[in-house]
Amino acid sequence: MQRTLRLMEEGGKHLLLVAIALVTLIPILWMLVTSVKAPQEVFSGHLFWAAHFNLDGYLRVFRDIPFALWAWNSSFIAALQTLGQLVVGLAAAFAFAHYRFPGRDALFFFVLMTMMIPPQVTMVPVYMIVNEMHLLNTFGGVIVPHLASGYAIFLLRQTFMTIPRELGDAAVIDGCTAFGTMWHVYLRLSGTVMSALAVILFVGNWNDYHWPLLVLAEKSMQTLPVAFVQFREEESLEWVPTMAVATLSMLPILALYLAAQKQFIEGFMNSGLKG
């Protein structure tokens, strides 16, 4: 009897997860189908089926906009920004977890507060600072202001707090410098978390739209998310090429996740939330 109830409970959980997954996939399925429809079929035909397979939307993407160049710009900016956020987050998290100094908790509290402030609030003052530094219309103007990620610092600090402090102290006794302790102890024991964090940060940087649009004025320097508005007319949106852009933009993120899927899952399973 108990075994039957347990099987029913597990079956119900799996059915619920499958239902949630299907609901989540509905917008993606609509995007894929719309990208291969004829323009007149977008809303008049079947919602999740294309009566005629049409690749004109993809042809327009490569014909009307510099898609390859913008994809390279997005990859370059997202990769450098993610690398910088990992380096800064690693150093800051190590300091918060390994050292004891006055005001440490208060300073970490301010780091947490940066996660609660909408980026639109700081966009204008940051833009003025970037302008004073003569970084407008440069990749540096997009990357430098966001090298410090409060989320990266928080996640790595919580992970480092689960590592026994005695390991770090033993490394110091053996003659390791601060960098050596961070590298050989904390980083080596947090590889999966770093991989998962890298995927999350890269996706966020790849999808960033407002800040690159604000800083980068030249069309040749724009990033791929800007392509989503290239097929907008005064009163309407051309859905087929726009969904084709969305599909193509999703492919690098999907490939990255599939390549790091194991590390991504293990990273969250191993990441700690110790205070």
N, C-alpha and C positions, 0 to 999 in steps of 0.2 A: 504493500500500500504506500509506504513512504517512498519507495523507489518510483512508483507511478507518479506520485505527486511531484517528486523532484524532476522527473522527465517532463511533466507538463509545465512546470515552472521554467525549466531551461528552454523548452520549446516556445513558450510565450515570450521570453526575453529575446530569443532569436527572431521571432516574427516581428516583434516591435522594432528591433534594430534594422531588419530588412525593410520595413515600412518607412522608417526614418531615412534610410539610405535612398530609397526610391524617390521620396519627396525631394530630397536634396539634389538628386540627379535630374529632376524634371527641367529646371532652367538650362542645364548643360545640354540635355537632349534637344530642347527647343532651339538653342543656339546652333548646334551642329546641323539640324535639319534645315533651319532657315538659311544657313550659309550656302546651301546647294539648291535653293528654290529659285524659281523665277520671281521677279518683283511683284507681279500681280497675284501670286499664290501665297504671299506671306500671311495674310489674314483671311483670305477668301477660301483657301484650300484646307486640307487636314492640318491640324495643329502640329502633329508629330510625324508627318509623312509628306514627302515631296513627290508630287505627281510626275514631275519631269526632273531628272538629275541635271543640274545646271552648275557649271563652274565659272560663270561670268563674274560672280562676286569676287572670287580669288584672282581672276585675271585683272580685274579693275584695281585690286589692292596693289599688285606688282606694277601695273601700268600708270596709275594716277598718283601714287605717293612713293617716296623713297623708302620702301619697307625694309629692305636689307640694311640700309644705313642706319635707320632708326632702331632696328633690332640690335645692331652692333653698339650704338650709343647706350641703349638700355642695359645691355650685358656689361659693358665697360663700367658704367656708373654703378650698377647694382653690385658688381663683383668687388670694386674698390671700396664702396661704402660698407658692404658687409664685412670685408676684411678689417677695415678700420674699426667698426663697431665691436668685432670680436676681440681685437687687440686691446682697445680701451676698456671693454667690459671685463676682460680677463685680468688686466692689471688692477682695476678698481675693485673687483670682487675679491681678488687675493688680498688686497690691503684691508678690506672690511672683514674678511674671515680670519686672517692669520694674525693680524696685529691688534694690539689693545692700545688705544690712544684716546685722550680726552675729546669729547664731542663726536666720537665715532657713530653712535646711534642716532644722534641728531642729524649728522650729515647724511646718513643712510636714509633717514626719514625724508630729507629734501630730495634725494634721488627718487624715492617712491612717489613723491608729489609730482615729479616731472611726468610720470605715467598718467596722472589724473588730469593734466592740463591739456585741453584740445590744441592741436598744432595751429589752428587758425588764430588762436589768441596771440601766439608769439611770432606769427608769420611776418607782420609789418615791422616790428623792431629788428628781427633777424635780417629782413631784406635791407633795412637801412644800414646795418652793420656790414653786410656783404657789399653794399654799394660803396661804403667808405673804404673797404679793403680792395676795391677795384676788381672784384671777382664776378661781377655781373656778366652774363653771356659766356661763362666758362664752366667747364665741368667741375672745377674746384669750388665754384660757388654753389653747386648742387651737393657736392660730397661733404665738404668741410663742416658746415653747420650741423650735420647730423651724424658726426662720427661717434658721439656719445649716446648710447641707447640705454635709457633707464631700465627697460625690460631685460636687456642682456645682462646688465649689472646685477639686477635682482635675481634672475634665474641662476646665474653662476655663483653668486654669493650664497644662495640657499643650498646649492649643490656642494660648495666647498665646506659649508658648515657641517655637513654629514661626514666629512673626512676626519678621522681622528687627529686631533692637534698634535698628538705624540709623534706622528709620522713626520710632520713638518719640523718639530723640534729635533728629532733624530737626524734629519737632513742637515739642519744648521750645525749640530754638534759634529757631524762628519765633515764639515767644512764647506757646505753649499752656501752660495750667496743667495740673496733674496730671489734673484732671477732663476737660479738653479733650483731652489726649493719650489718655486711656482711651476717651473717646467717639468721637473722630474717627479714631483709628488702630486700636486693639485691637478695639473693639466693631464698627466698620464692616467689619472683615475677618473677623469671626466670627459674622456674622448667621445663617448656616445652622446652626452649632453651637448657638447660643442657641435657635433654634427647636426643634431636636431635644431639647435639654435641657429646654426648657419642657414639651414633651409628656411626657417621662419623669417629671419632677417632678410634673406635674399628675395623671398616672395614679396615682402612688404616694400622693399626698395624697388623691385621691378615694377610693381603696380602703382608706385607713387606718380601722381598726375599733377597736382596743383603747384608744387614747388618747382619742378623742372619747367613747367609752363611759364611760371613767373620769372624765373632767372634766365632761361635760355631764349633769346630773341631770334637768333638765326635758325632758319628752317632746317639747315643741314646738321644742326646740333640737337634737334629735338629728340625726345625719347618716344618709344613705341606707344605708350598709353595715349599720347596726343593724337595718334592716328584714329582713335575712336570718334573724334569729332570732325574728321576731315570730310566725311560724307554727309554732313548736315547742311540742309538747305535752309532758307529763311523760315519756312513754316513746317518743314517735315524732315524726317531722318530716313536715309536710304538704308533699310534694314539689312539687305542681303550683303553688300560689301562690308557693312559695319560688323555683322556677325562673322564674316570671314576673317576680319582683323582680329576679333575676339578669339576665334578658334586658333588662329596661328599664334597669337600671343600666349595662349594657354599651353602650347606644346613644350616650350623649354621648361616651364615650371613642372609640368607633368613628368618630363624626362628626368629632371632633377630629383623629384620625389621618388620615382621608381628606382633610381640609382641609389638613393640613400634611405630607402624605406625601412630597412632593418635597423639602421642606426637611429632613425627618427623615432621609431616605436620604443626601442630600448632606452633612448635618451630620456623620454618622458617617464618610463617605468623606473628608471634609476635616479631621476632628479628628485632631490629631497626638498621638503618644506619645513625644515627645522628652523626654529627661531634664532 
